[in-house]
Amino acid sequence: MTLSKVISKLILGVVAGSFLALPVSYMPANAQTAATGKTGLPIPRFVSIKSGKANMRVGPGSKYQVAWLYKKKGLPMEIIQEFDNWRKVRDPEGNEGWMLHSLLSGKRTAVINPWEQNNKKGMADLKSDDNPAASTRAKIEPGVVANVDYCGEDFCHLTIGKHDGYVSKAHVWGVYPDELIEE
């Protein structure tokens, strides 16, 4: 199974700025390939949507039909291919298409348990430390987008609004399981 099958797949649509989601599960993958794209950056890699309105197209060019309209600035996307100024991306629900590179940012973000959006039991613990035994500062609902500050072996330090803390990598989409991100 390839990295294109990371953790879970959802069918996500953005309607009037809110998410609609129906879960469809698949197996996680752990390895990031060593391939590089036209830019010299690794493929695949995670980025985020730069603006509050971004089109995903069915092909690499403005002449291609718009497949999805995203209205959530900061939503993580996975770049899986590069062609000229276009990037083939995958969203947290597994939808794939092409976006103009200027719509994407290198700023790292993550979605909390996107595969559990219809399940309140899918809440993630925001911990005070990068330790499973650390105290829980807050419970984070599935689908919340967070800024990734840094990631260690098992936990990522995230910022959500005025709150920050550690969340297990098992509860985020936007960081590879074996990826380390420095402060």
Backbone as CSV, one residue per row, in Angstrom:
resi,resn,N_x,N_y,N_z,CA_x,CA_y,CA_z,C_x,C_y,C_z
1,MET,0.841,-1.165,0.000,0.000,0.000,0.000,0.895,1.240,0.000
2,THR,0.517,2.281,-0.707,1.353,3.464,-0.831,0.985,4.510,0.208
3,LEU,1.821,5.539,0.291,1.580,6.635,1.220,0.297,7.371,0.883
4,SER,-0.203,7.185,-0.339,-1.451,7.833,-0.724,-2.613,7.352,0.120
5,LYS,-2.413,6.294,0.859,-3.461,5.771,1.740,-3.064,6.055,3.185
6,VAL,-2.990,7.317,3.565,-2.541,7.712,4.889,-3.722,7.743,5.852
7,ILE,-3.659,6.898,6.866,-4.530,6.844,8.025,-6.018,6.652,7.711
8,SER,-6.665,7.530,6.985,-8.075,7.365,6.722,-8.487,8.224,5.549
9,LYS,-9.645,7.915,4.996,-10.137,8.652,3.844,-11.558,9.093,4.133
10,LEU,-11.861,10.339,3.849,-13.204,10.858,4.008,-13.629,11.527,2.714
11,ILE,-14.882,11.585,2.510,-15.397,12.362,1.393,-15.764,13.700,1.993
12,LEU,-15.040,14.758,1.611,-15.205,16.059,2.254,-15.629,17.083,1.233
13,GLY,-16.635,17.817,1.538,-17.047,18.932,0.710,-17.109,20.158,1.578
14,VAL,-16.806,21.276,1.025,-16.907,22.505,1.771,-18.123,23.240,1.238
15,VAL,-19.093,23.412,2.099,-20.326,24.069,1.721,-20.518,25.240,2.672
16,ALA,-20.540,26.422,2.139,-20.718,27.632,2.935,-19.739,27.690,4.102
17,GLY,-18.499,27.253,3.853,-17.458,27.344,4.858,-17.465,26.246,5.906
18,SER,-18.381,25.289,5.826,-18.384,24.199,6.796,-18.139,22.874,6.096
19,PHE,-17.676,21.894,6.851,-17.343,20.601,6.273,-18.533,19.656,6.350
20,LEU,-18.715,18.887,5.293,-19.628,17.747,5.307,-18.733,16.535,5.166
21,ALA,-18.939,15.513,5.961,-18.028,14.378,5.884,-18.755,13.058,6.050
22,LEU,-18.333,12.097,5.246,-18.788,10.716,5.356,-17.544,9.860,5.395
23,PRO,-17.313,9.078,6.455,-16.063,8.321,6.559,-16.010,7.108,5.642
24,VAL,-14.830,6.871,5.109,-14.522,5.675,4.336,-13.120,5.265,4.762
25,SER,-12.969,4.151,5.463,-11.686,3.769,6.049,-10.762,3.097,5.055
26,TYR,-9.474,3.236,5.311,-8.465,2.451,4.620,-7.221,2.379,5.483
27,MET,-6.295,1.555,5.087,-5.127,1.248,5.906,-4.103,2.382,5.909
28,PRO,-3.425,2.601,7.037,-2.366,3.615,7.086,-1.085,3.114,6.423
29,ALA,-0.285,4.054,6.027,1.040,3.733,5.498,2.043,4.512,6.328
30,ASN,3.230,3.977,6.511,4.185,4.608,7.412,5.390,5.240,6.742
31,ALA,5.690,4.889,5.514,6.940,5.342,4.922,6.733,6.479,3.934
32,GLN,7.559,7.480,4.044,7.586,8.565,3.079,8.669,8.238,2.058
33,THR,8.345,8.368,0.783,9.326,8.038,-0.244,10.384,9.120,-0.335
34,ALA,11.506,8.785,-0.957,12.618,9.715,-1.085,12.565,10.465,-2.415
35,ALA,11.500,10.336,-3.166,11.393,11.008,-4.464,11.328,12.522,-4.275
36,THR,11.799,13.244,-5.290,11.683,14.696,-5.278,10.985,15.140,-6.542
37,GLY,10.313,16.276,-6.444,9.591,16.831,-7.573,10.427,17.850,-8.316
38,LYS,9.773,18.553,-9.223,10.391,19.597,-10.051,11.076,20.662,-9.188
39,THR,10.504,20.933,-8.029,11.030,21.969,-7.142,12.230,21.498,-6.336
40,GLY,12.519,20.191,-6.362,13.590,19.637,-5.555,13.137,19.276,-4.153
41,LEU,11.874,19.547,-3.856,11.307,19.202,-2.548,10.762,17.778,-2.599
42,PRO,10.641,17.132,-1.439,10.181,15.739,-1.432,8.745,15.575,-1.933
43,ILE,8.511,14.461,-2.561,7.172,14.045,-2.990,6.952,12.673,-2.391
44,PRO,5.939,12.438,-1.612,4.904,13.390,-1.186,5.393,14.269,-0.034
45,ARG,4.631,15.344,0.219,4.894,16.228,1.353,3.598,16.945,1.701
46,PHE,3.524,17.427,2.922,2.346,18.154,3.371,2.571,19.659,3.279
47,VAL,1.513,20.362,2.892,1.459,21.817,2.835,0.084,22.213,3.373
48,SER,-0.270,23.481,3.234,-1.610,23.915,3.635,-2.141,24.919,2.616
49,ILE,-3.445,25.112,2.651,-4.076,26.083,1.748,-3.782,27.486,2.266
50,LYS,-3.275,28.336,1.373,-2.829,29.672,1.749,-3.978,30.662,1.923
51,SER,-5.016,30.555,1.109,-6.093,31.553,1.135,-7.402,30.941,1.609
52,GLY,-8.390,31.792,1.801,-9.704,31.345,2.245,-10.576,30.828,1.126
53,LYS,-10.038,30.783,-0.085,-10.802,30.271,-1.224,-9.802,29.687,-2.217
54,ALA,-9.908,28.376,-2.460,-8.967,27.714,-3.357,-9.685,26.637,-4.168
55,ASN,-9.449,26.638,-5.468,-10.040,25.637,-6.352,-9.116,24.445,-6.520
56,MET,-9.703,23.255,-6.475,-8.998,22.039,-6.868,-9.593,21.656,-8.224
57,ARG,-8.727,21.477,-9.209,-9.177,21.180,-10.566,-8.891,19.728,-10.932
58,VAL,-9.552,19.251,-11.974,-9.369,17.865,-12.403,-8.084,17.666,-13.194
59,GLY,-7.462,18.744,-13.638,-6.205,18.668,-14.369,-5.316,19.844,-14.050
60,PRO,-4.042,19.802,-14.499,-3.073,20.858,-14.171,-3.166,22.066,-15.098
61,GLY,-4.195,22.872,-14.937,-4.351,24.089,-15.730,-5.691,24.734,-15.456
62,SER,-5.775,26.041,-15.681,-7.013,26.768,-15.400,-8.136,26.413,-16.371
63,LYS,-7.811,25.748,-17.480,-8.850,25.334,-18.436,-9.623,24.107,-17.940
64,TYR,-9.071,23.404,-16.926,-9.725,22.211,-16.405,-10.838,22.579,-15.432
65,GLN,-11.849,21.729,-15.378,-13.012,21.924,-14.526,-12.618,21.936,-13.046
66,VAL,-13.312,22.775,-12.272,-13.123,22.818,-10.825,-13.865,21.626,-10.221
67,ALA,-13.150,20.810,-9.466,-13.744,19.639,-8.811,-14.210,19.980,-7.398
68,TRP,-13.412,20.795,-6.676,-13.719,21.174,-5.298,-13.347,22.631,-5.073
69,LEU,-14.133,23.305,-4.248,-13.821,24.654,-3.798,-13.600,24.566,-2.290
70,TYR,-12.415,24.949,-1.845,-12.068,24.908,-0.422,-12.166,26.316,0.135
71,LYS,-12.833,26.439,1.276,-13.011,27.732,1.920,-12.393,27.759,3.311
72,LYS,-11.500,26.831,3.589,-10.870,26.742,4.903,-9.383,27.025,4.777
73,LYS,-8.997,28.271,5.055,-7.577,28.624,5.056,-6.863,27.755,6.084
74,GLY,-5.699,27.237,5.696,-4.901,26.431,6.600,-5.170,24.943,6.516
75,LEU,-6.163,24.522,5.743,-6.450,23.091,5.628,-5.229,22.381,5.053
76,PRO,-4.754,21.308,5.711,-3.583,20.615,5.173,-3.920,19.870,3.882
77,MET,-2.954,19.818,2.993,-3.055,19.083,1.737,-1.741,18.335,1.565
78,GLU,-1.812,17.209,0.898,-0.609,16.430,0.625,-0.276,16.557,-0.855
79,ILE,0.904,17.084,-1.158,1.350,17.161,-2.556,1.865,15.784,-2.948
80,ILE,1.300,15.262,-4.046,1.696,13.932,-4.497,2.331,13.950,-5.887
81,GLN,2.297,15.115,-6.555,2.911,15.241,-7.878,3.070,16.721,-8.208
82,GLU,4.034,17.049,-9.062,4.253,18.426,-9.514,4.276,18.457,-11.036
83,PHE,3.700,19.513,-11.608,3.750,19.736,-13.048,3.726,21.241,-13.285
84,ASP,4.796,21.791,-13.821,4.936,23.241,-13.992,4.579,23.946,-12.683
85,ASN,3.617,24.874,-12.733,3.206,25.609,-11.536,2.029,24.956,-10.821
86,TRP,1.722,23.733,-11.185,0.576,23.022,-10.614,1.048,21.890,-9.713
87,ARG,0.270,21.640,-8.652,0.576,20.571,-7.724,-0.632,19.647,-7.623
88,LYS,-0.393,18.351,-7.817,-1.460,17.388,-7.581,-1.495,17.153,-6.083
89,VAL,-2.678,17.351,-5.496,-2.811,17.292,-4.046,-3.899,16.302,-3.641
90,ARG,-3.806,15.913,-2.371,-4.817,15.054,-1.752,-5.259,15.753,-0.480
91,ASP,-6.586,15.814,-0.254,-7.103,16.443,0.960,-7.261,15.403,2.075
92,PRO,-7.656,15.820,3.285,-7.754,14.878,4.401,-8.736,13.727,4.175
93,GLU,-9.618,13.859,3.197,-10.600,12.810,2.930,-10.241,11.940,1.744
94,GLY,-9.087,12.209,1.146,-8.628,11.392,0.032,-8.980,11.916,-1.341
95,ASN,-9.669,13.045,-1.435,-9.970,13.636,-2.735,-8.684,14.138,-3.364
96,GLU,-8.495,13.872,-4.654,-7.289,14.301,-5.358,-7.631,15.207,-6.521
97,GLY,-6.740,16.140,-6.789,-6.888,17.060,-7.907,-5.680,17.982,-7.961
98,TRP,-5.784,19.002,-8.794,-4.667,19.908,-9.039,-4.954,21.309,-8.521
99,MET,-3.930,21.911,-7.898,-4.012,23.290,-7.413,-2.799,24.065,-7.909
100,LEU,-3.033,25.316,-8.210,-1.945,26.222,-8.570,-1.049,26.390,-7.345
101,HIS,0.260,26.357,-7.562,1.201,26.397,-6.432,1.025,27.619,-5.550
102,SER,0.593,28.742,-6.112,0.448,29.972,-5.329,-0.721,29.911,-4.337
103,LEU,-1.573,28.889,-4.445,-2.670,28.711,-3.495,-2.233,27.920,-2.254
104,LEU,-0.996,27.420,-2.290,-0.498,26.552,-1.226,0.647,27.213,-0.470
105,SER,0.761,26.859,0.790,1.793,27.405,1.662,2.588,26.261,2.286
106,GLY,3.840,26.510,2.593,4.661,25.529,3.281,4.344,25.449,4.769
107,LYS,3.464,26.321,5.264,3.080,26.312,6.680,2.400,24.984,7.001
108,ARG,2.875,24.337,8.044,2.362,23.017,8.399,1.158,23.121,9.325
109,THR,0.121,22.424,8.941,-1.092,22.315,9.734,-1.507,20.849,9.775
110,ALA,-2.450,20.547,10.622,-2.962,19.181,10.720,-4.444,19.230,11.066
111,VAL,-5.155,18.180,10.700,-6.561,18.017,11.065,-6.628,16.931,12.131
112,ILE,-7.400,17.198,13.166,-7.580,16.220,14.236,-8.582,15.158,13.794
113,ASN,-8.172,13.898,13.868,-9.035,12.742,13.587,-10.088,12.977,12.491
114,PRO,-9.702,13.358,11.277,-10.726,13.638,10.261,-11.581,12.419,9.926
115,TRP,-11.077,11.231,10.200,-11.810,10.003,9.926,-12.878,9.727,10.982
116,GLU,-12.991,10.580,12.004,-13.953,10.395,13.094,-14.935,11.557,13.212
117,GLN,-15.125,12.337,12.164,-15.917,13.563,12.287,-17.365,13.331,12.702
118,ASN,-17.895,12.164,12.491,-19.277,11.889,12.886,-19.336,11.085,14.176
119,ASN,-18.274,11.125,14.972,-18.178,10.291,16.158,-17.546,11.091,17.288
120,LYS,-18.318,11.476,18.260,-17.797,12.260,19.394,-16.713,11.504,20.174
121,LYS,-16.693,10.167,20.060,-15.656,9.390,20.727,-14.307,9.597,20.041
122,GLY,-14.293,10.243,18.902,-13.069,10.488,18.157,-12.305,11.714,18.621
123,MET,-12.681,12.265,19.767,-11.987,13.446,20.277,-10.561,13.071,20.675
124,ALA,-9.642,14.011,20.489,-8.234,13.796,20.826,-7.880,14.604,22.075
125,ASP,-6.960,14.069,22.844,-6.497,14.762,24.055,-5.377,15.728,23.695
126,LEU,-5.523,16.975,24.137,-4.449,17.960,24.052,-3.720,17.871,25.389
127,LYS,-2.495,17.339,25.367,-1.742,17.036,26.580,-0.797,18.179,26.961
128,SER,-0.420,18.199,28.235,0.511,19.217,28.736,1.959,18.892,28.390
129,ASP,2.232,17.645,28.004,3.589,17.206,27.699,3.509,16.104,26.651
130,ASP,4.645,15.763,26.060,4.666,14.728,25.015,4.820,13.340,25.628
131,ASN,3.881,13.030,26.494,3.910,11.778,27.234,2.467,11.306,27.377
132,PRO,2.178,10.033,27.090,0.801,9.544,27.218,0.209,9.729,28.619
133,ALA,1.059,9.772,29.645,0.577,9.923,31.024,0.391,11.388,31.433
134,ALA,0.781,12.325,30.578,0.662,13.756,30.907,-0.805,14.140,31.074
135,SER,-1.048,15.202,31.815,-2.417,15.656,32.045,-3.027,16.185,30.745
136,THR,-4.336,16.032,30.655,-5.073,16.499,29.474,-5.523,17.935,29.708
137,ARG,-5.122,18.833,28.815,-5.511,20.246,28.913,-6.889,20.484,28.325
138,ALA,-7.193,19.735,27.251,-8.472,19.925,26.568,-8.754,18.716,25.694
139,LYS,-10.004,18.588,25.302,-10.413,17.575,24.330,-10.668,18.319,23.021
140,ILE,-10.127,17.769,21.932,-10.256,18.427,20.625,-11.171,17.598,19.746
141,GLU,-12.157,18.271,19.179,-13.126,17.591,18.326,-12.499,17.188,16.996
142,PRO,-12.986,16.093,16.425,-12.536,15.696,15.088,-12.836,16.800,14.073
143,GLY,-11.907,17.000,13.139,-12.086,18.000,12.086,-11.468,19.348,12.382
144,VAL,-11.027,19.569,13.615,-10.393,20.843,13.969,-9.040,20.930,13.271
145,VAL,-8.746,22.116,12.700,-7.454,22.357,12.051,-6.541,23.060,13.052
146,ALA,-5.314,22.555,13.178,-4.342,23.102,14.126,-3.046,23.443,13.403
147,ASN,-2.314,24.409,13.937,-0.975,24.705,13.437,0.005,23.721,14.066
148,VAL,0.892,23.180,13.237,1.924,22.256,13.717,3.152,23.077,14.063
149,ASP,3.525,23.085,15.340,4.707,23.819,15.782,5.961,22.958,15.623
150,TYR,5.896,21.727,16.094,6.988,20.759,15.931,6.462,19.378,16.283
151,CYS,7.191,18.358,15.845,6.794,16.969,16.111,8.006,16.156,16.511
152,GLY,7.808,15.332,17.517,8.820,14.369,17.922,8.452,13.005,17.372
153,GLU,8.896,11.987,18.065,8.682,10.618,17.610,7.211,10.210,17.642
154,ASP,6.507,10.545,18.727,5.126,10.086,18.894,4.096,11.206,19.005
155,PHE,4.534,12.415,19.354,3.613,13.522,19.580,4.002,14.737,18.745
156,CYS,2.989,15.558,18.449,3.225,16.858,17.817,2.750,17.945,18.768
157,HIS,3.505,19.039,18.810,3.071,20.211,19.568,2.242,21.050,18.602
158,LEU,0.975,21.270,18.965,0.039,21.979,18.107,-0.464,23.237,18.795
159,THR,-0.851,24.225,17.971,-1.508,25.421,18.470,-2.867,25.513,17.794
160,ILE,-3.881,25.677,18.632,-5.256,25.819,18.147,-5.805,27.073,18.799
161,GLY,-5.875,28.143,18.024,-6.306,29.416,18.597,-5.351,29.844,19.686
162,LYS,-5.882,30.045,20.901,-5.062,30.474,22.041,-4.505,29.300,22.829
163,HIS,-4.830,28.083,22.415,-4.430,26.889,23.154,-3.295,26.167,22.447
164,ASP,-2.423,25.574,23.246,-1.366,24.758,22.663,-1.108,23.567,23.571
165,GLY,-0.512,22.556,22.978,-0.192,21.353,23.728,0.196,20.239,22.775
166,TYR,0.268,19.046,23.307,0.754,17.892,22.560,-0.395,16.942,22.215
167,VAL,-0.377,16.469,20.980,-1.367,15.498,20.514,-0.611,14.338,19.887
168,SER,-1.054,13.141,20.173,-0.442,11.949,19.587,-0.549,12.000,18.070
169,LYS,0.523,11.617,17.380,0.514,11.582,15.915,-0.595,10.686,15.381
170,ALA,-1.014,9.715,16.166,-2.076,8.806,15.740,-3.407,9.528,15.566
171,HIS,-3.514,10.760,16.074,-4.765,11.514,16.006,-4.724,12.689,15.034
172,VAL,-3.695,12.760,14.206,-3.614,13.888,13.269,-3.390,13.421,11.833
173,TRP,-3.929,14.195,10.902,-3.634,14.015,9.478,-2.950,15.306,9.040
174,GLY,-1.751,15.158,8.501,-0.972,16.317,8.079,0.488,16.167,8.456
175,VAL,0.800,15.065,9.128,2.165,14.728,9.529,2.335,13.232,9.307
176,TYR,3.442,12.849,8.704,3.699,11.427,8.500,4.086,10.781,9.822
177,PRO,3.720,9.508,10.022,3.991,8.832,11.292,5.463,8.842,11.711
178,ASP,6.378,8.770,10.743,7.803,8.741,11.082,8.489,10.099,10.889
179,GLU,7.711,11.135,10.664,8.268,12.470,10.390,8.593,13.215,11.674
180,LEU,9.767,13.852,11.700,10.180,14.719,12.782,10.193,16.146,12.247
181,ILE,9.594,17.066,12.989,9.570,18.474,12.586,10.199,19.273,13.708
182,GLU,11.250,20.004,13.365,11.972,20.787,14.376,11.252,22.083,14.693
183,GLU,11.540,22.601,15.910,10.952,23.865,16.357,11.395,25.003,15.483
